[in-house]
Amino acid sequence: MSGQYESIYLSTGAPGAAATPGRLKISPGGVGWKADKGTSETREMIILERDAMKSFSWCRVARGYQLRVNLHKPRVEGGLSRETFDGFKRDDYEGLSKVVSENFNEVLEQIEVSARGWNWGAAKIVGDDVRFTVRDKLAFELPVAHIANSNIAGKTEVSMEFLNPDEQQPAANTGAATGSGAGKKKKIHGDQLVEMRLYVPGSASRAEDDDGSDDGRGEGEEEESAANAFHEAIKARADIGQVAGDGIIVFKEVLLLTPRGRFDVDMYPSFLRLRGKTYDYKVLYSSIKRLFLLPRPDDVHVQFVVGLEPGIRQGQTRYPYLVLQFVREEEMDAELNLDDETLEGKYEGKLKKRYEEPTFKVVTTLFRVLTGQRLIAPGADSFQSAGASSSAPCVKCNVKATDGLLYPLDKQLIWVSKQPIHVFYADIHQVVFSRVGGAVSSSKTFDLKVVQRTGPEHTFQSITREEHDALEAHFQRRKVRVKSEMNDIDPAAAVMAELSDDDEEMADIITDDDEEDGGRKRKSKAKASKASAKAADAMDEDEDSEEDEDFAASSSDGGSPSEASSDEGGAESGSDDMADKKPAKKRAKKA
């Protein structure tokens, strides 16, 4: 018995997929689907043989109802172990169930979908999916193959990061370099799921692990949180952890400056793994767009910068670049897990079976061959620093409060730090040299501002003044527009410089004038002080006349010499405050 259904969509999960309807036919030999649009040669078509199918299920989806055909193994390498067909109607269930039962002796299982809208339930891994159920009904499910990374965010939260939809397709996981024309044609429409966090409280059961365990250990040491158990299950099923058997090579304890830490780098035919103590990352070779090999000015280390598009995520932080650092003289003896036929056929003899070379050369060679990208490094006629004791292809500078190294290369410049900055010369409107001289005539540094045609401006600060001529000559050779503000001197700075360099006579004249002005001021203050002192004495006499005779001073008392000297001293000093305060002290003594 066979069945045929029209206007059925093949759901692949790719952006813009399932937009073309087709015809689905079920026969005793298998299941076939063919698109309606296109020529006989270009129309998409898939065939699922009878022996490849394992089970069938039926569920409600956005586009009507869906028939899911579960397979024993993925139809294509790197794909999902199922095929789904959308566009069925409710009335198709009975007929489809009968066709499946008679042709394949299988039951068309119904999957109940929860429409409550709750955000709490149970998360578990079933087959190749992460399923979130509410009261034993399916709320949503996510293919574990689409999970790029999983981390523990806190003790009870599991963070899942997802691949770019273009990268979820097996065709994009080949590691080949993407051409400029093909890359521009692909456009992603609509929103994308990039990260999801699940709150998983409680502890997981470890009955099997506890068998034969030491009774002396505490219960807290034996228990495992449910979040950590869920995280480890995702890593195992999503192929985020180490994959045994098909790896090409493993580099142990590689120092990464961005993101900071030491990681084991596992390289596979189509992707690589960064395995650290806290975070693990999966990086597809198709997402690697640029490779830079940059020597540090200390002649001891070299930096290997890997440009990613899109970048990896660590919480809310995105890293569009990986910065690896190696010791220049460190060597390694490594053997690739590849046979001679693969080396000669797939990699065209660009890789060797065994390497006894410096570590950075082995790493860069593998990245260059597996990604298909060109390795960019300073050439013989590239920029050379003039200020360093030994010439280097970079200069030290700051961007805001972060220090780094600026490498002016042949066609681009890159500033290497925690978050590298990369700019092509073709995209530069002009470069501006400023603060040479500036507000301080003896400034030893200057700033380099890069104004892009399309993009933000970048200012590289505190570059040694000795590097100015070399940088200007380098940009002029690359036909980059250069603007200099080094001769723009502030008027206030010019006055200060003139005063500092002028003759001493002017300083003497100014000093004499100051002395004359000071003398006049002191005389005027002295007169004012005497007047205030006389007024104070008159007030004292009036007060003394009103006092009782018992407290009156005798006629023989001529006054205290100390008080007289105090008044005279206060008047000659020119301090009005002291003249006002002295009579108050005297009255306090009389009281």
VEXSEGU-825815 format. One line per field, with one value per residue (C-alpha): x, y, z; residue in one letter. Coordinates in nm, 4 decimals, decimal comma, always signed. Each point is the difference from the previous one (the first is absolute). Example, Ala and Ser with C-alpha at 12.3 -4.5 7.8 and 13.67 -1.06 7.14 Angstrom:
residues 2
c1	[+1,2300 +0,1370]
c2	[-0,4500 +0,3440]
c3	[+0,7800 -0,0660]
code	[A S]
end
This chain:
residues 591
c1	[+0,0000 +0,1382 -0,1017 +0,0646 -0,0344 +0,0254 +0,1336 +0,2281 +0,3058 +0,3380 +0,1200 +0,3795 +0,0401 +0,2003 -0,0846 -0,2649 -0,0382 -0,3349 -0,1149 -0,0547 -0,2843 +0,0367 -0,1569 +0,0413 -0,0456 +0,0030 +0,0414 +0,1091 +0,3553 +0,0351 -0,0892 +0,0747 -0,0450 +0,0523 -0,0347 -0,2615 +0,2124 +0,3063 +0,1063 +0,0241 +0,3732 -0,0021 -0,3071 +0,0894 -0,0840 +0,0687 -0,0633 -0,0162 +0,0396 -0,2004 +0,2982 +0,1179 -0,3223 -0,0453 -0,3297 -0,2700 -0,1696 -0,2702 -0,0314 -0,1575 +0,2297 -0,0326 -0,0693 -0,2796 +0,1216 +0,3387 +0,1114 +0,3333 +0,2006 +0,2684 +0,3071 +0,2555 +0,2770 +0,0122 -0,0669 +0,3019 +0,3131 -0,0421 -0,3779 -0,2893 -0,1199 -0,3518 -0,1909 -0,3127 -0,2806 -0,2469 -0,3279 -0,2295 -0,3600 -0,1779 -0,2044 +0,3165 +0,0878 -0,2205 +0,1028 +0,3684 -0,0080 -0,1484 +0,2610 +0,2886 -0,1412 -0,0557 +0,3249 +0,2471 -0,1827 +0,0522 -0,2329 -0,0386 +0,0624 -0,1787 +0,2039 -0,2139 +0,1068 -0,0518 -0,1584 -0,0156 +0,2852 +0,1693 +0,3703 +0,0555 +0,0026 +0,2549 +0,3004 +0,1524 +0,1897 -0,1946 +0,1801 +0,1577 -0,2106 -0,0216 -0,3667 -0,1797 -0,3273 -0,2862 -0,2110 +0,1459 -0,0961 +0,2577 +0,0455 +0,2992 +0,3067 +0,3452 +0,2406 +0,3126 +0,2045 -0,0815 +0,1511 +0,3404 +0,0850 -0,1373 +0,1126 -0,1043 -0,1217 -0,0094 -0,0615 -0,3505 -0,0097 +0,1049 +0,0812 -0,0332 +0,1462 -0,1087 +0,1699 -0,0767 -0,2813 +0,2264 +0,2574 -0,2552 -0,0086 +0,2483 +0,1010 +0,1376 +0,2113 +0,2504 +0,2615 +0,0455 +0,0512 -0,3160 +0,0208 -0,0931 -0,2784 -0,1598 +0,0240 -0,1782 -0,2940 -0,1005 -0,2212 -0,1585 -0,3540 -0,1763 +0,1217 +0,2419 +0,0275 +0,3557 -0,0191 -0,2367 +0,0337 -0,1838 -0,0340 +0,0585 -0,0234 +0,0575 +0,2484 +0,0329 -0,0143 +0,3384 -0,0965 +0,2247 +0,2984 -0,0501 +0,0382 +0,3147 +0,0707 +0,1779 -0,2477 +0,2308 -0,0622 -0,2691 -0,3259 +0,0682 +0,3125 -0,1901 -0,3001 -0,0074 -0,2219 -0,2726 +0,1295 +0,3466 -0,1413 -0,2148 +0,3006 +0,2173 -0,2779 -0,0228 +0,3760 -0,0013 -0,2907 +0,0733 +0,3580 +0,1342 +0,2509 +0,2887 -0,0841 +0,2141 +0,1248 -0,0486 +0,2164 +0,3003 +0,2169 -0,0264 +0,2065 +0,0193 -0,0106 +0,0116 +0,0084 -0,2836 +0,0071 -0,3532 -0,2024 +0,2446 +0,1112 +0,1683 -0,1897 +0,0519 -0,0461 -0,1508 +0,0054 -0,2433 -0,0606 -0,2788 +0,0262 +0,2151 -0,0666 +0,1305 -0,0210 +0,0717 -0,0621 -0,3254 -0,0987 -0,0009 -0,0428 -0,0713 +0,1380 -0,0824 +0,2752 -0,2577 -0,0344 +0,3743 +0,0560 +0,3502 +0,3304 +0,2830 +0,3461 +0,1501 +0,3354 +0,0208 +0,2757 +0,1637 +0,1310 -0,1176 -0,3696 -0,2167 -0,3740 -0,2392 -0,3245 -0,3055 -0,2862 -0,3472 -0,3290 -0,2139 +0,2056 -0,0282 -0,2039 +0,0834 -0,3049 -0,0826 +0,3454 +0,0715 +0,3529 +0,0454 +0,3704 +0,2039 +0,3506 +0,2403 +0,3511 +0,2969 +0,3647 +0,2028 +0,2650 -0,2364 -0,0068 -0,2256 +0,0053 -0,3484 -0,1622 -0,3300 -0,2804 -0,0343 +0,0926 +0,2165 -0,2943 -0,1860 +0,3109 +0,0596 -0,3635 -0,2063 +0,2790 +0,2023 +0,3284 -0,0104 +0,0270 +0,2692 -0,0464 +0,2544 +0,1262 +0,3144 -0,0196 -0,0751 -0,3479 -0,1299 +0,0986 -0,1856 -0,3115 -0,0034 +0,0570 -0,2981 -0,2245 +0,1015 -0,0658 -0,3178 -0,1667 +0,1216 +0,0891 +0,3170 +0,2432 +0,0800 +0,3346 +0,2308 +0,2158 +0,3553 -0,1098 -0,2669 +0,0038 +0,2978 +0,0026 +0,2593 -0,0190 +0,0626 +0,3486 -0,0526 -0,2296 -0,3423 -0,3057 -0,2179 -0,0286 -0,1302 -0,3104 -0,3239 -0,3659 -0,1762 +0,1445 +0,1133 +0,3527 +0,0866 +0,2150 -0,0851 +0,1174 -0,0109 +0,0038 +0,0083 -0,3752 -0,1441 +0,0819 -0,0879 +0,0218 +0,0472 -0,1288 -0,2935 -0,2372 +0,2036 -0,0852 +0,0396 -0,0265 +0,0716 +0,1872 -0,2623 -0,2620 +0,2019 -0,1080 +0,3038 +0,2431 +0,0633 +0,3163 -0,0695 +0,1409 +0,3567 +0,0987 -0,3607 -0,0635 +0,3409 +0,2906 +0,2140 -0,2547 +0,1672 -0,3070 -0,2707 -0,3362 -0,0980 -0,3679 -0,1325 -0,3156 -0,1801 -0,2290 -0,2523 +0,0497 +0,1018 +0,3090 +0,2891 +0,2561 +0,3315 +0,1556 +0,3419 +0,2119 +0,3671 +0,0922 +0,2894 -0,2492 -0,1666 +0,2201 -0,0041 -0,3794 -0,0586 +0,2302 -0,1701 -0,3498 +0,1170 +0,1519 -0,3362 -0,1751 -0,1948 -0,1030 +0,2039 -0,0904 +0,2356 -0,1025 +0,3453 +0,0553 -0,3262 +0,1147 -0,2424 +0,0302 +0,0307 +0,2789 +0,1780 -0,0133 +0,1362 +0,2787 +0,0834 +0,0151 +0,2216 +0,2432 -0,0020 +0,2794 +0,0380 -0,0472 -0,3708 -0,0230 +0,1912 -0,2312 -0,3036 +0,1585 +0,0693 -0,3540 -0,1266 +0,2139 -0,1246 -0,3596 +0,0613 +0,1462 -0,2995 -0,2345 +0,1871 -0,0092 -0,3710 -0,0655 +0,2082 -0,2039 -0,3222 +0,1316 +0,0950 -0,3416 -0,1718 +0,2272 -0,0880 -0,3689 +0,0432 +0,1773 -0,2801 -0,2531 +0,2049 +0,0064 -0,3755 -0,0478 +0,2471 -0,1843 -0,3191 +0,1555 -0,0114 +0,2726 +0,1046 +0,1072 +0,1489 +0,3736 +0,2114 +0,1531 +0,3487 -0,0604 +0,1365 -0,1141 +0,1700 +0,3077 -0,0902 -0,3390 +0,1519 +0,2558 -0,2723 -0,2071 +0,2948 +0,1055 -0,3482 -0,0215 +0,3397 -0,0664 -0,2823 -0,2408 -0,3561 -0,1110 +0,2511 -0,0938 -0,3638 +0,0687 +0,2404 -0,2566 -0,2181 +0,2864 +0,0490 -0,3643 +0,0153 +0,2865 -0,1872 -0,3059]
c2	[+0,0000 +0,3419 +0,3522 +0,3309 +0,3491 +0,3426 +0,3326 -0,1613 +0,1949 -0,1523 +0,1558 +0,0200 +0,2722 +0,2260 +0,3706 +0,0332 -0,3766 -0,1754 +0,2825 -0,2235 -0,2517 -0,3408 -0,3403 -0,2763 -0,3617 -0,2992 -0,3488 -0,3384 +0,0761 +0,3256 +0,3685 +0,2524 +0,3777 +0,2265 +0,3781 +0,1461 +0,2907 -0,0213 -0,2056 -0,3732 +0,0294 +0,2743 -0,0984 -0,1173 -0,3614 -0,2414 -0,3732 -0,1912 -0,3717 -0,2448 -0,1362 +0,3517 +0,0906 -0,0830 +0,1533 +0,2545 +0,2713 +0,2624 +0,3391 +0,3421 +0,2764 +0,3554 -0,1158 -0,2496 -0,3428 -0,1638 -0,3505 -0,0867 -0,2910 -0,1116 -0,1602 -0,2469 +0,2440 +0,3461 +0,0097 +0,2262 +0,0231 +0,2561 +0,0209 -0,1057 -0,3563 +0,0919 +0,1620 +0,2078 +0,0874 +0,2833 +0,1036 -0,2921 +0,0546 -0,1439 -0,2352 -0,1537 -0,1797 -0,3068 -0,0659 +0,0629 -0,2246 -0,2813 +0,0425 -0,0098 -0,3044 -0,2038 +0,0915 +0,0017 -0,1762 +0,3037 +0,2069 +0,3707 +0,1389 +0,3203 +0,2621 +0,2236 +0,3649 +0,2283 +0,3369 +0,1274 +0,2469 -0,0891 +0,0707 -0,2753 -0,3709 -0,2774 +0,0061 -0,3257 -0,1437 -0,2478 -0,1420 +0,2858 +0,2747 +0,2050 -0,0154 +0,2370 -0,1498 +0,1449 -0,2621 -0,2697 +0,1922 +0,1368 +0,3788 +0,0257 -0,1957 +0,0920 -0,2205 -0,0584 +0,0129 +0,3723 +0,0758 +0,1611 +0,0330 -0,0730 +0,1607 +0,0147 +0,3539 -0,0028 -0,3187 -0,0647 +0,1510 -0,1717 +0,2244 -0,1406 +0,1909 -0,0855 -0,0027 +0,2482 -0,1461 +0,0007 -0,2017 -0,2596 -0,1432 -0,2753 +0,1792 +0,2889 -0,2248 -0,1002 +0,2457 +0,1448 +0,3714 +0,1800 +0,2109 +0,3642 -0,0429 -0,2994 +0,1579 +0,3169 -0,1809 -0,1760 +0,2113 -0,0983 +0,1239 +0,0326 -0,0626 -0,2682 -0,1937 +0,0568 -0,0898 -0,1590 -0,0381 -0,2605 +0,0083 -0,3554 -0,0206 -0,2981 -0,2840 -0,2947 -0,3650 -0,1731 -0,3446 -0,1785 +0,2167 -0,0495 -0,3780 -0,0953 +0,3588 +0,0790 +0,0455 +0,2506 +0,2625 +0,2573 +0,0009 +0,3452 -0,1296 -0,2842 +0,1969 +0,1588 +0,2937 -0,0569 +0,2960 -0,1524 -0,3410 +0,1596 +0,1982 -0,3122 -0,1853 +0,2783 -0,0015 -0,3739 +0,0001 +0,3304 -0,1031 +0,2996 -0,1971 -0,2022 -0,2253 -0,3099 -0,1661 +0,2633 +0,2829 +0,1109 +0,1364 +0,1431 +0,2955 -0,0023 +0,3054 +0,2677 +0,3530 +0,2187 +0,3706 +0,0378 -0,1514 -0,0191 -0,3432 -0,3226 -0,2328 -0,3351 +0,0470 -0,3100 +0,0203 -0,2038 -0,0113 +0,2630 +0,1780 +0,0481 -0,0146 +0,2336 -0,1886 +0,1982 -0,0528 +0,1987 +0,0609 -0,2171 +0,1366 -0,1507 +0,2037 -0,0952 +0,0538 +0,1691 +0,2774 +0,0772 +0,2925 +0,1333 -0,1294 +0,2255 -0,1034 +0,2957 +0,0004 +0,1862 +0,2606 -0,2025 -0,2525 -0,2779 -0,0453 -0,0051 +0,0655 -0,1914 +0,1926 -0,1841 +0,2144 -0,1534 +0,0896 -0,0410 +0,0092 -0,2309 +0,1046 -0,0132 +0,1143 +0,3504 +0,0488 -0,0785 -0,0759 +0,0571 -0,0842 -0,2746 +0,1067 -0,2892 +0,0551 -0,2327 +0,0011 +0,0462 -0,2596 -0,2667 -0,3086 -0,3033 -0,3494 -0,0821 -0,2579 +0,0580 -0,2542 -0,0211 -0,2744 +0,0569 -0,0251 +0,2821 +0,2163 -0,0338 +0,0029 +0,2272 +0,2344 -0,0182 -0,0617 +0,3307 -0,1847 -0,2371 -0,3121 +0,1057 +0,3382 +0,0905 +0,3780 +0,3001 -0,0245 +0,3206 -0,1213 -0,3289 +0,1784 +0,2640 -0,2619 -0,2065 +0,3058 +0,1212 -0,3332 -0,0987 +0,3414 +0,0788 +0,3545 +0,1908 +0,0660 +0,3715 +0,0993 +0,3048 -0,0074 +0,1090 +0,3465 +0,0459 +0,2603 -0,0054 +0,1788 +0,2764 +0,0565 -0,3520 -0,1198 -0,2796 +0,0816 -0,1627 +0,0044 +0,1660 +0,2928 +0,0137 +0,2110 +0,0231 -0,0006 +0,1797 -0,1663 -0,3252 -0,0468 -0,2101 -0,0329 +0,1658 -0,1896 +0,2070 -0,2736 +0,0250 +0,0283 +0,0351 +0,0841 -0,1976 +0,0997 -0,3069 +0,0068 -0,1479 +0,1063 +0,0426 +0,2709 -0,0718 +0,2603 -0,0291 +0,2870 +0,0079 +0,0883 +0,2869 +0,3535 +0,1553 -0,0393 +0,3007 +0,0596 +0,2208 +0,1175 +0,0335 +0,3142 +0,0650 +0,1672 -0,1009 +0,0879 -0,2810 -0,2805 -0,3294 -0,1800 +0,0565 -0,1455 -0,1692 +0,0310 -0,2301 +0,1282 -0,2724 +0,0468 -0,2435 -0,0677 +0,1585 +0,2110 -0,1492 +0,2053 -0,1633 +0,2019 +0,0478 -0,1035 +0,0888 +0,3139 -0,1802 -0,2149 +0,2968 +0,0174 -0,3764 -0,0209 +0,2981 -0,1414 -0,3411 +0,1429 +0,2186 -0,3007 -0,1787 +0,3077 +0,0673 +0,3610 +0,1526 +0,3135 +0,1528 +0,2232 +0,0059 +0,3748 +0,1190 +0,1666 +0,1268 +0,3807 -0,0614 -0,2485 +0,2580 +0,2592 -0,2513 -0,0948 +0,3692 +0,0683 -0,2975 +0,0912 +0,3833 +0,2133 +0,0425 +0,3763 -0,0358 -0,2197 +0,2667 +0,2805 -0,2027 -0,0715 +0,3734 +0,0933 -0,2645 +0,1372 +0,3574 -0,1168 -0,2051 +0,3062 +0,2145 -0,2710 -0,0433 +0,3786 +0,0229 -0,2984 +0,1554 +0,3231 -0,1949 -0,2010 +0,3171 +0,1519 -0,3135 -0,0122 +0,3612 -0,0738 -0,3042 +0,2083 +0,2553 -0,2757 -0,1346 +0,3453 +0,0346 -0,3442 +0,0700 +0,3156 -0,1922 -0,2663 +0,0111 +0,1835 -0,3216 -0,1450 +0,3238 +0,0115 +0,2155 +0,3245 -0,1327 -0,2933 +0,0992 -0,3105 -0,3257 +0,0239 -0,3316 +0,1290 +0,3156 -0,2007 -0,2368 +0,2870 +0,1559 -0,3336 -0,0680 +0,3347 -0,0304 -0,3484 +0,1254 -0,2732 +0,1292 -0,3225 +0,0253 +0,3720 -0,0975 -0,2911 +0,1667 +0,2215 -0,3004 -0,1713 +0,3023 +0,0115 -0,3660 +0,0727 +0,2846 -0,2143]
c3	[+0,0000 -0,0945 +0,0887 -0,1712 +0,1506 -0,1653 +0,1335 +0,2544 +0,1179 +0,0822 +0,3283 +0,0234 +0,2607 -0,2300 -0,0418 -0,2674 -0,0237 -0,0322 -0,2271 -0,3018 +0,0034 -0,1506 -0,0459 +0,2585 -0,0978 +0,2356 -0,1432 +0,1343 -0,1156 +0,1909 +0,0088 -0,2720 -0,0257 -0,3017 -0,0216 -0,2349 -0,1289 -0,2185 -0,2989 +0,0013 +0,0701 +0,2637 +0,2004 +0,3475 +0,0760 +0,2848 +0,0324 +0,3286 -0,0418 +0,2073 +0,1944 +0,0965 +0,1825 +0,3668 +0,1173 -0,0870 +0,2030 -0,0477 +0,1731 -0,0312 -0,1326 -0,1294 -0,3554 +0,0581 +0,1105 -0,0381 -0,0917 +0,1567 -0,1367 +0,2470 -0,1609 +0,1255 -0,0982 -0,1613 -0,3706 -0,0522 +0,2104 +0,2771 -0,0441 +0,2205 +0,0330 -0,1125 -0,2850 +0,0551 -0,2400 +0,0736 -0,1537 +0,0863 +0,1039 +0,3014 -0,2177 -0,1478 +0,3222 -0,0404 -0,3586 +0,0702 +0,3065 -0,2098 -0,2753 +0,2506 +0,1762 -0,3167 -0,1784 +0,2894 +0,2814 +0,2260 +0,2149 -0,0726 +0,3475 +0,1016 +0,1873 +0,2184 -0,0011 +0,2999 -0,0747 +0,3597 -0,0503 +0,3278 +0,0372 +0,2553 -0,0559 -0,0529 -0,2321 -0,1146 -0,2922 -0,2110 -0,2992 -0,1939 +0,1591 +0,3151 +0,0901 +0,2345 +0,1205 +0,2018 +0,1788 -0,2245 -0,3136 -0,2409 +0,0225 -0,2328 -0,1061 -0,1288 -0,1969 +0,2064 -0,3207 -0,0240 +0,3422 -0,0381 +0,3679 +0,3457 +0,3266 +0,3624 +0,0691 +0,3766 +0,1949 -0,1294 -0,3514 -0,3217 -0,2944 -0,3530 -0,2942 -0,3521 -0,3358 -0,2712 -0,2149 -0,3069 +0,1929 +0,1112 -0,3492 -0,0872 -0,3219 +0,2046 +0,2230 -0,2642 +0,1148 -0,3471 -0,0386 -0,0944 -0,3104 +0,0058 -0,2538 +0,1682 +0,3439 -0,1079 -0,1565 +0,3189 +0,2196 +0,3280 +0,0417 +0,3308 +0,3517 +0,1099 +0,3217 +0,1232 +0,3696 +0,2504 +0,3756 +0,2047 +0,3766 +0,1240 +0,3822 +0,2262 -0,0133 -0,2321 +0,1021 -0,0044 +0,1234 -0,2478 +0,0815 +0,3738 -0,0189 +0,1826 +0,1070 +0,3251 +0,2870 +0,1635 -0,2687 +0,0610 -0,1842 -0,1467 -0,1734 -0,1630 -0,1172 -0,3426 -0,0796 -0,2550 -0,2011 -0,0287 -0,0937 -0,2700 -0,1241 -0,0242 -0,1843 -0,2560 -0,0498 -0,0556 -0,2458 -0,1743 -0,0716 +0,1911 +0,1991 -0,1334 -0,2913 -0,0054 -0,3134 -0,2714 +0,1371 -0,2045 +0,2818 +0,3519 +0,1238 +0,3785 +0,2276 -0,2683 +0,1428 -0,1289 +0,0728 -0,1383 +0,1598 +0,2893 +0,1173 -0,1015 -0,2307 -0,1651 -0,3746 -0,1650 -0,3791 -0,2114 -0,3755 +0,0018 +0,3362 +0,3081 +0,3734 +0,2678 +0,3277 +0,3150 +0,3684 -0,0086 -0,3622 -0,3097 -0,3510 -0,3378 -0,2913 -0,3575 -0,2535 -0,2230 +0,2616 -0,0048 -0,2383 +0,0777 +0,1333 +0,1263 +0,1177 +0,1860 +0,1853 +0,3285 +0,0446 +0,2799 -0,2587 +0,2317 -0,0780 -0,3105 -0,0143 -0,2224 -0,0536 -0,1373 -0,1320 +0,0447 -0,1629 +0,1998 +0,3184 +0,2967 +0,3026 +0,3678 +0,1906 -0,1252 -0,1533 -0,3635 -0,1206 -0,3746 +0,0289 +0,1612 +0,1067 +0,0562 +0,1304 -0,0463 +0,1012 -0,3144 +0,0851 +0,1360 -0,2222 -0,0125 -0,1418 -0,1301 -0,2262 -0,1770 +0,0273 -0,3791 -0,2429 -0,3053 -0,2382 +0,1775 +0,0125 -0,3730 -0,1123 +0,2216 +0,1065 -0,3234 +0,1766 +0,1904 +0,3323 +0,1207 +0,2052 +0,2615 +0,1192 +0,1937 -0,0157 +0,2220 +0,1472 -0,1571 -0,3475 +0,0435 +0,1278 -0,2741 -0,2710 +0,1142 +0,0293 -0,3441 -0,1707 +0,1856 -0,0315 -0,3511 +0,1113 -0,0797 +0,2840 +0,0369 +0,1516 -0,0179 -0,3150 -0,0685 -0,1169 +0,2674 +0,2732 +0,2333 +0,3333 +0,0378 +0,3726 +0,1299 +0,0731 -0,2524 -0,2922 +0,0241 -0,2309 +0,2648 +0,2392 +0,3529 +0,0557 +0,1948 -0,0937 +0,2833 +0,3114 -0,1633 -0,1292 -0,3029 -0,3117 -0,3311 -0,3109 -0,3234 -0,2670 -0,3787 -0,0642 +0,3494 +0,3572 +0,3101 +0,3639 +0,2221 +0,3550 +0,1941 -0,2789 -0,3224 -0,2536 -0,3714 -0,2788 -0,3737 -0,1622 -0,2756 +0,2632 +0,1539 -0,0871 +0,1668 +0,2875 +0,2246 +0,2024 +0,2989 +0,3356 -0,1298 +0,1901 +0,1028 +0,3338 +0,1303 -0,2241 +0,1372 -0,0638 -0,0822 -0,1382 -0,2593 -0,0987 -0,3245 -0,0947 -0,2729 -0,1694 -0,1968 -0,2974 +0,1475 +0,3656 +0,3281 +0,0593 +0,1936 +0,1919 +0,0886 +0,2801 +0,1601 -0,2969 +0,0448 -0,1916 -0,1684 -0,1943 -0,1734 -0,3088 -0,0574 +0,0315 -0,2263 -0,2662 +0,0255 -0,0540 -0,2866 -0,1764 +0,0362 -0,1468 +0,3175 +0,0494 +0,2833 +0,1928 +0,2550 +0,2867 +0,1522 -0,0717 +0,1510 +0,3229 +0,2559 +0,0735 +0,3728 -0,0648 -0,2200 +0,2810 +0,2474 -0,2363 -0,0602 +0,3707 +0,0626 -0,2793 +0,0417 +0,1450 +0,3713 -0,0337 -0,0584 +0,3080 +0,2022 -0,1194 +0,0957 +0,3402 +0,0671 -0,0887 +0,2335 +0,2836 -0,0510 -0,0075 +0,3121 +0,1815 -0,0846 +0,1158 +0,3301 +0,0711 -0,0696 +0,2213 +0,2793 -0,0119 +0,0127 +0,2941 +0,1974 -0,0572 +0,1210 +0,3074 +0,0962 -0,0341 +0,2230 +0,2702 -0,0026 +0,0531 +0,2910 +0,1733 -0,0248 +0,1463 +0,2842 +0,1024 +0,0482 +0,2236 +0,3803 +0,1868 +0,1745 -0,3311 -0,1395 -0,0630 +0,2328 -0,1262 +0,0620 -0,2330 -0,3345 -0,1778 -0,0716 -0,2253 -0,1597 -0,1121 -0,1502 -0,1918 -0,1144 -0,1403 -0,1782 -0,1412 -0,1230 -0,1743 -0,1724 -0,1319 -0,2172 +0,1129 +0,0432 +0,1636 +0,2771 +0,0610 +0,0420 +0,2318 +0,2480 +0,1778 +0,0544 +0,1802 +0,2234 +0,0956 +0,0895 +0,2382 +0,1679 +0,0481]
code	[M S G Q Y E S I Y L S T G A P G A A A T P G R L K I S P G G V G W K A D K G T S E T R E M I I L E R D A M K S F S W C R V A R G Y Q L R V N L H K P R V E G G L S R E T F D G F K R D D Y E G L S K V V S E N F N E V L E Q I E V S A R G W N W G A A K I V G D D V R F T V R D K L A F E L P V A H I A N S N I A G K T E V S M E F L N P D E Q Q P A A N T G A A T G S G A G K K K K I H G D Q L V E M R L Y V P G S A S R A E D D D G S D D G R G E G E E E E S A A N A F H E A I K A R A D I G Q V A G D G I I V F K E V L L L T P R G R F D V D M Y P S F L R L R G K T Y D Y K V L Y S S I K R L F L L P R P D D V H V Q F V V G L E P G I R Q G Q T R Y P Y L V L Q F V R E E E M D A E L N L D D E T L E G K Y E G K L K K R Y E E P T F K V V T T L F R V L T G Q R L I A P G A D S F Q S A G A S S S A P C V K C N V K A T D G L L Y P L D K Q L I W V S K Q P I H V F Y A D I H Q V V F S R V G G A V S S S K T F D L K V V Q R T G P E H T F Q S I T R E E H D A L E A H F Q R R K V R V K S E M N D I D P A A A V M A E L S D D D E E M A D I I T D D D E E D G G R K R K S K A K A S K A S A K A A D A M D E D E D S E E D E D F A A S S S D G G S P S E A S S D E G G A E S G S D D M A D K K P A K K R A K K A]
end
